[in-house]
Amino acid sequence: MNELGTENRPLRPTQGQLALAQAIAREETRQGDAITTVPASVYTDPAYWEREKAAIFDRMPQVIAPGALLPEPGMAVPHDGTGRPLLLTRDAQGIVHVFLNVCRHRGTRLVEGQDVQCAKRLVCPYHAWTYAVDGRLLALPRPDTFPGLEKDTMGLVELPSREMGGAIWLCPVSEDDSDPDWSATEEVAADWAAFGMADHVLFRRKTHDVAGNWKLIMDAFLESYHVTRLHAKTIGPFFKDGMTAGDMIGPHARSAVGRLEDMDGLDLTDMAALRRVVTYAYQLVPGALLIPSPDYLNLLVMMPQSHDRTLVEDFMLIPEEPQTDKARDHWERSWKLLDSRVFASEDFRAAELGQQGLASGAVGHLTLGTLETGIRRYHETVEEALRSGA
C-alpha cells in the first residue's frame, strides 16, 4: 500500500482514542483490584523464547519500520534484525516491498550495509544479476549460458507486507499462502494515522542492544507505577500515578495516561490539544511500541535475539524537516531526552537489571500491584498467541 502524497487535514482522534480520553476525564481509570503475578521463567527460559519465536515473531503481522525510513521512490535499505536478511524497498510507484535480501542466482546477499540507499537497480556483487526495486530480475550477464531461464520467475522472494498508518508491516509467513489477517493492524494503523504519522519525516534512528528479555522492555510501557520514580529526573514530573485508561485492539494494547487537572473544558476532539495533556501508548504483539509526545512520535521496534538479548530500534518522527537551526536544536534536545536518557539510561537499563535479578533464581514470580495490571494482561495475550500457534 502506498501512503506517499497524503493530504494535510485537521487531525481528530479515532473513536477508540476518544473513548480512552473520556474515561480519564471521568476518572474511570484502569487500576486493578488485586495482586497478580507473572512467572519469572517467561523471561529466563530459553525454551519459552523459542516457542515465542516460532508462534509469534515468525508468524504474526508486525511493524518493522516507519514508512518515513524510505521517503522517496527508488530507495532500499537492508534489515537484519529479525534473524533473516531482509530488504525493504519503495518502488517507482511509491509502493513498499519487503524481500529476502538474497540473489536468486546462487544465494549471495544482494545489498550490503545498513543504510538507506537511493537505487533504481540492485546489482548482485558476485555475478551482477540486476534487479529492479520492485523485485523483478532485469538482466544477467551471458544470458545465453542459462538456456530456458525465465526471468519473470526469478525475481526476489517477497514476503507479505503493507504500509498503513505511516508504518511498514510485515507478515513473516503465511502457511497456506492465503492473505494474512491484517484486521487488528488496520485498526491500530487508523489510530496512528490520527497522529499524522504518515506525513511525518524521520529525524533520527538508533539501534540499542539491550541485555534483557523483550518482555521486560515492554513491561515498562505497560504500567505507570514506575514513572514518577524511575523517571524522577526526566519525564516523571509530567505524570501522575494511576490516571490511566486502556483497552485492546485484537492482541495489541492501547493505553493513555492523562493529567486530569488540565482536562477541564478541553476539546477532546482536537488531537493537538489532546496530545498536550494525554500521552497515548501502543504496545503491540509482537514487540513494538508507539510513544506519541505532544509534537513528535517515537516508534520502537523490538527484535529479540535470544531469551536475554533484544535489539531495539528507536525511530523519532517529526512533522516536517527542520527549517532553522533553532528548530533542529529543539528536535535534537527532544531526541536526546527520550532516546539517550529516558529509554536507554532508564527503561532499558531497568530491563537489564531485571534480567540479572531474575536469572539468579531469587524470585519465582513477579508480584504486580493494582497499577501494573497491564503487564498481566499483555502476558495473557502472549500466552494465548502461543496456544494458537502451537
C-alpha positions as CSV (number, residue, x, y, z in Angstrom):
1,M,0.0,0.0,0.0
2,N,1.4,3.4,-1.0
3,E,1.0,6.2,1.5
4,L,3.1,8.8,-0.2
5,G,1.4,12.1,-1.0
6,T,-1.3,12.0,1.8
7,E,-3.1,15.3,2.1
8,N,-2.8,17.6,5.1
9,R,-6.1,17.7,7.0
10,P,-7.2,18.6,10.6
11,L,-6.3,15.7,12.9
12,R,-9.1,14.2,15.0
13,P,-8.8,11.2,17.4
14,T,-10.4,8.0,16.4
15,Q,-13.4,6.7,18.4
16,G,-11.1,4.4,20.4
17,Q,-8.7,7.2,21.3
18,L,-11.5,9.5,22.2
19,A,-13.1,6.8,24.5
20,L,-9.9,6.5,26.5
21,A,-9.6,10.3,26.9
22,Q,-13.2,10.4,28.1
23,A,-12.6,7.6,30.5
24,I,-9.7,9.6,32.1
25,A,-11.8,12.7,32.2
26,R,-14.5,10.8,34.1
27,E,-11.8,9.3,36.3
28,E,-12.6,5.8,35.1
29,T,-9.1,4.6,35.3
30,R,-7.7,1.1,34.5
31,Q,-6.5,0.4,38.0
32,G,-6.9,-3.3,39.1
33,D,-8.3,-4.5,42.4
34,A,-6.0,-7.4,43.3
35,I,-2.4,-8.5,43.2
36,T,-1.4,-10.6,40.2
37,T,1.8,-12.5,39.2
38,V,3.9,-13.4,36.2
39,P,6.2,-16.4,36.3
40,A,9.9,-15.5,36.2
41,S,10.5,-18.3,33.8
42,V,8.8,-16.5,30.9
43,Y,11.8,-14.1,30.9
44,T,14.6,-16.6,31.7
45,D,13.7,-19.9,30.0
46,P,15.4,-20.3,26.5
47,A,12.7,-22.9,25.6
48,Y,9.9,-20.4,26.3
49,W,11.6,-17.9,24.0
50,E,11.9,-20.5,21.2
51,R,8.1,-21.0,21.5
52,E,7.6,-17.2,21.2
53,K,9.8,-17.0,18.2
54,A,8.0,-19.8,16.4
55,A,4.5,-18.8,17.3
56,I,4.7,-15.0,17.4
57,F,7.7,-13.4,15.8
58,D,7.9,-15.9,12.9
59,R,4.2,-15.9,12.1
60,M,2.2,-12.7,13.2
61,P,1.9,-9.4,11.3
62,Q,4.3,-6.9,12.9
63,V,5.8,-3.5,12.5
64,I,9.3,-3.4,11.1
65,A,9.9,0.3,10.4
66,P,8.2,3.6,9.7
67,G,7.3,4.4,6.1
68,A,9.4,7.6,6.6
69,L,12.5,5.4,6.5
70,L,12.0,5.2,2.7
71,P,10.7,8.7,2.0
72,E,11.1,8.7,-1.8
73,P,10.5,6.2,-4.7
74,G,13.6,4.2,-5.7
75,M,15.0,3.6,-2.2
76,A,16.2,0.5,-0.4
77,V,17.5,-0.5,3.0
78,P,18.8,-3.8,4.3
79,H,17.3,-5.1,7.5
80,D,18.9,-7.9,9.5
81,G,17.3,-7.6,13.0
82,T,14.7,-10.4,12.5
83,G,17.2,-13.1,12.0
84,R,16.7,-13.3,8.3
85,P,18.3,-11.0,5.7
86,L,15.5,-8.6,4.6
87,L,15.5,-5.8,2.1
88,L,12.9,-3.0,2.3
89,T,12.3,-1.1,-0.9
90,R,10.0,1.6,-2.2
91,D,9.4,1.2,-6.0
92,A,8.9,3.8,-8.7
93,Q,5.2,3.9,-8.0
94,G,5.9,4.5,-4.3
95,I,4.8,1.1,-3.1
96,V,6.8,-0.6,-0.3
97,H,8.1,-4.1,-0.6
98,V,9.8,-6.5,1.8
99,F,12.1,-9.0,0.1
100,L,14.6,-11.6,1.2
101,N,17.9,-9.8,0.6
102,V,19.2,-12.8,-1.4
103,C,20.1,-13.1,-5.1
104,R,18.2,-15.8,-6.8
105,H,21.3,-17.0,-8.7
106,R,23.4,-18.5,-6.0
107,G,22.1,-17.1,-2.8
108,T,24.5,-14.2,-2.4
109,R,23.5,-11.3,-0.1
110,L,22.3,-8.7,-2.5
111,V,22.6,-5.4,-0.8
112,E,25.3,-4.8,1.9
113,G,25.4,-2.4,4.8
114,Q,22.6,-1.0,7.0
115,D,22.0,2.5,5.5
116,V,19.2,3.6,3.2
117,Q,20.3,3.7,-0.4
118,C,18.9,5.5,-3.5
119,A,18.9,2.8,-6.1
120,K,16.7,2.2,-9.1
121,R,18.6,-1.0,-9.7
122,L,20.0,-3.6,-7.3
123,V,23.1,-5.4,-8.6
124,C,24.4,-8.5,-7.0
125,P,28.1,-8.0,-6.1
126,Y,29.0,-11.6,-7.1
127,H,27.8,-12.1,-10.7
128,A,26.0,-8.8,-11.4
129,W,22.5,-10.2,-11.7
130,T,20.4,-7.0,-11.7
131,Y,17.0,-6.4,-10.1
132,A,14.5,-3.6,-10.0
133,V,13.4,-2.2,-6.6
134,D,10.1,-3.9,-7.2
135,G,11.9,-7.2,-7.2
136,R,11.9,-8.1,-10.9
137,L,15.0,-9.6,-12.4
138,L,16.1,-7.1,-15.1
139,A,19.3,-8.6,-16.5
140,L,22.1,-11.0,-16.1
141,P,25.5,-11.4,-17.8
142,R,25.8,-14.0,-20.5
143,P,22.1,-15.0,-20.6
144,D,23.0,-17.4,-23.3
145,T,24.6,-19.6,-20.7
146,F,21.2,-20.1,-18.9
147,P,19.2,-21.7,-21.6
148,G,15.5,-21.8,-20.9
149,L,15.7,-19.4,-17.9
150,E,12.6,-17.3,-17.5
151,K,13.5,-14.0,-15.9
152,D,9.9,-13.3,-14.8
153,T,10.1,-16.4,-12.5
154,M,13.4,-15.4,-10.9
155,G,12.5,-12.2,-9.1
156,L,13.4,-11.6,-5.5
157,V,11.4,-13.6,-2.9
158,E,8.8,-11.2,-1.4
159,L,7.2,-11.5,2.0
160,P,3.6,-10.3,2.7
161,S,3.7,-6.6,3.7
162,R,1.6,-3.5,3.9
163,E,2.2,0.2,4.6
164,M,-0.5,1.5,6.9
165,G,-0.8,4.4,9.3
166,G,2.7,5.5,8.5
167,A,4.3,2.2,9.3
168,I,5.6,-0.8,7.3
169,W,4.0,-4.0,8.5
170,L,5.5,-7.4,7.7
171,C,4.0,-10.9,8.0
172,P,6.9,-13.3,8.0
173,V,5.0,-16.4,6.8
174,S,1.6,-17.4,5.5
175,E,1.4,-21.2,5.9
176,D,-1.5,-21.7,3.4
177,D,-0.4,-19.0,1.0
178,S,-3.6,-17.0,1.8
179,D,-3.6,-13.3,2.7
180,P,-2.6,-12.7,6.3
181,D,-5.2,-11.4,8.7
182,W,-4.5,-7.6,8.8
183,S,-7.7,-6.6,10.6
184,A,-6.2,-5.8,14.0
185,T,-3.2,-4.0,12.4
186,E,-5.6,-1.9,10.3
187,E,-7.4,-0.6,13.4
188,V,-4.0,0.2,15.0
189,A,-2.9,1.9,11.8
190,A,-6.1,4.1,11.8
191,D,-5.1,5.4,15.3
192,W,-1.5,6.1,14.1
193,A,-2.9,7.9,11.1
194,A,-4.8,10.1,13.5
195,F,-1.5,11.3,14.8
196,G,-0.5,12.3,11.3
197,M,2.3,9.6,11.3
198,A,2.1,9.0,7.5
199,D,3.0,12.7,6.9
200,H,5.9,12.7,9.4
201,V,9.6,12.6,8.5
202,L,12.4,10.6,10.1
203,F,14.6,12.8,12.2
204,R,16.8,10.1,13.9
205,R,17.1,6.4,14.2
206,K,19.3,4.3,16.5
207,T,19.5,0.6,17.4
208,H,20.1,-0.3,21.1
209,D,21.5,-3.7,22.1
210,V,19.7,-4.5,25.4
211,A,20.8,-7.4,27.6
212,G,17.3,-8.3,28.6
213,N,14.2,-10.2,27.6
214,W,12.0,-8.4,25.2
215,K,9.0,-8.5,27.6
216,L,11.0,-6.8,30.3
217,I,11.4,-3.9,28.0
218,M,7.7,-4.0,27.1
219,D,6.7,-4.2,30.8
220,A,8.0,-0.7,31.4
221,F,5.5,0.7,28.9
222,L,2.5,-1.2,30.4
223,E,2.2,0.5,33.7
224,S,2.5,4.0,35.3
225,Y,3.7,2.8,38.7
226,H,7.4,3.4,37.9
227,V,7.1,6.7,36.0
228,T,7.5,9.2,38.9
229,R,10.2,7.0,40.4
230,L,12.4,5.7,37.7
231,H,12.0,8.8,35.6
232,A,12.1,11.3,38.5
233,K,14.8,13.3,36.9
234,T,13.5,13.3,33.4
235,I,9.8,12.9,32.5
236,G,8.4,11.8,35.8
237,P,7.1,15.3,36.9
238,F,4.8,15.4,33.9
239,F,2.8,12.3,35.0
240,K,0.6,11.3,37.9
241,D,0.0,7.8,39.4
242,G,-3.0,5.9,38.2
243,M,-4.7,8.2,35.7
244,T,-4.5,5.5,33.1
245,A,-7.2,4.1,30.7
246,G,-6.6,1.3,28.3
247,D,-8.2,-1.3,26.0
248,M,-7.2,-4.0,23.5
249,I,-7.2,-3.9,19.7
250,G,-7.0,-7.6,18.9
251,P,-3.7,-8.7,20.5
252,H,-2.5,-5.2,20.8
253,A,-2.7,-3.0,23.9
254,R,-3.7,0.7,23.7
255,S,-3.3,2.9,26.8
256,A,-3.5,6.6,27.7
257,V,-2.1,8.5,30.7
258,G,-3.7,11.9,31.4
259,R,-3.3,14.9,33.6
260,L,-6.8,15.2,34.9
261,E,-6.3,18.7,36.3
262,D,-5.6,20.0,32.7
263,M,-8.6,18.3,31.0
264,D,-11.4,20.5,32.3
265,G,-13.0,22.3,29.4
266,L,-10.6,20.8,26.9
267,D,-12.0,19.9,23.4
268,L,-11.2,16.2,23.4
269,T,-11.8,16.0,19.6
270,D,-8.8,18.4,18.9
271,M,-5.9,16.0,18.6
272,A,-3.2,18.7,19.0
273,A,-4.8,19.9,22.3
274,L,-5.5,16.3,23.4
275,R,-1.8,15.3,23.0
276,R,-0.7,18.1,25.3
277,V,-2.5,16.5,28.3
278,V,-2.9,12.8,27.3
279,T,0.0,10.5,26.5
280,Y,-1.0,7.5,24.4
281,A,1.0,4.4,24.0
282,Y,0.6,1.3,21.8
283,Q,2.1,-2.0,23.0
284,L,1.9,-4.5,20.1
285,V,2.3,-8.3,19.9
286,P,4.9,-9.0,18.6
287,G,7.0,-6.4,20.4
288,A,6.7,-2.8,19.0
289,L,5.8,0.4,20.7
290,L,4.5,3.8,19.6
291,I,5.0,6.6,22.1
292,P,3.4,9.9,20.9
293,S,4.8,13.0,22.6
294,P,2.9,16.3,22.1
295,D,4.7,17.3,18.9
296,Y,6.6,14.1,17.7
297,L,6.5,10.3,17.7
298,N,8.8,7.6,18.8
299,L,8.4,4.2,17.2
300,L,10.4,1.4,19.0
301,V,10.7,-1.9,17.2
302,M,11.9,-4.9,19.3
303,M,13.9,-7.6,17.6
304,P,14.7,-10.4,20.2
305,Q,18.0,-12.3,19.5
306,S,17.6,-14.7,22.4
307,H,15.8,-15.0,25.7
308,D,18.1,-12.5,27.3
309,R,19.1,-10.1,24.5
310,T,17.0,-7.8,22.4
311,L,17.7,-5.2,19.7
312,V,15.5,-2.2,20.0
313,E,15.4,0.3,17.0
314,D,14.2,3.7,18.0
315,F,12.8,5.9,15.2
316,M,12.0,9.6,16.0
317,L,9.4,11.0,13.6
318,I,8.7,14.8,13.4
319,P,6.0,16.7,11.5
320,E,8.4,18.3,9.0
321,E,12.1,18.8,8.2
322,P,13.7,21.4,10.4
323,Q,13.8,24.7,8.6
324,T,16.1,26.6,11.0
325,D,19.0,25.9,13.4
326,K,16.6,26.7,16.3
327,A,14.1,24.1,15.1
328,R,16.9,21.5,14.7
329,D,18.2,22.2,18.2
330,H,14.7,21.7,19.6
331,W,14.4,18.3,18.0
332,E,17.9,17.3,19.0
333,R,17.1,18.0,22.6
334,S,13.9,16.0,22.4
335,W,15.8,13.1,20.8
336,K,18.5,13.1,23.5
337,L,15.9,13.3,26.3
338,L,13.9,10.3,25.2
339,D,16.4,8.1,23.4
340,S,19.5,8.5,25.5
341,R,18.1,9.5,28.9
342,V,14.6,8.0,29.3
343,F,14.8,4.9,27.1
344,A,18.5,3.9,27.2
345,S,19.6,5.0,30.6
346,E,16.3,4.3,32.5
347,D,13.8,1.9,30.8
348,F,16.4,-0.3,29.0
349,R,18.7,-0.2,32.0
350,A,15.9,-1.3,34.3
351,A,15.2,-4.2,31.9
352,E,18.8,-5.3,32.1
353,L,18.8,-5.1,35.9
354,G,15.6,-7.1,35.9
355,Q,17.2,-9.8,33.7
356,Q,20.2,-10.0,36.0
357,G,18.0,-10.4,39.1
358,L,15.6,-12.9,37.6
359,A,18.4,-15.0,36.2
360,S,19.6,-15.6,39.8
361,G,16.5,-17.6,40.6
362,A,15.9,-15.5,43.7
363,V,12.2,-15.0,42.9
364,G,9.9,-17.5,41.2
365,H,7.4,-14.9,40.0
366,L,6.9,-11.2,39.7
367,T,4.4,-9.6,42.0
368,L,2.2,-7.0,40.4
369,G,0.2,-4.3,42.1
370,T,-3.0,-2.7,41.0
371,L,-1.2,-0.1,39.0
372,E,0.5,-2.9,37.0
373,T,-2.4,-4.9,35.6
374,G,-1.4,-4.0,32.1
375,I,1.6,-6.3,32.4
376,R,-0.5,-9.3,33.4
377,R,-3.0,-8.6,30.5
378,Y,-0.1,-8.4,28.0
379,H,1.4,-11.7,29.2
380,E,-2.1,-13.3,28.9
381,T,-2.1,-12.1,25.2
382,V,1.3,-13.6,24.6
383,E,0.2,-16.9,26.2
384,E,-2.9,-17.0,24.0
385,A,-0.8,-16.4,20.9
386,L,1.5,-19.3,22.0
387,R,-1.6,-21.6,22.3
388,S,-2.9,-20.5,18.9
389,G,0.4,-21.1,17.2
390,A,1.2,-24.4,18.9
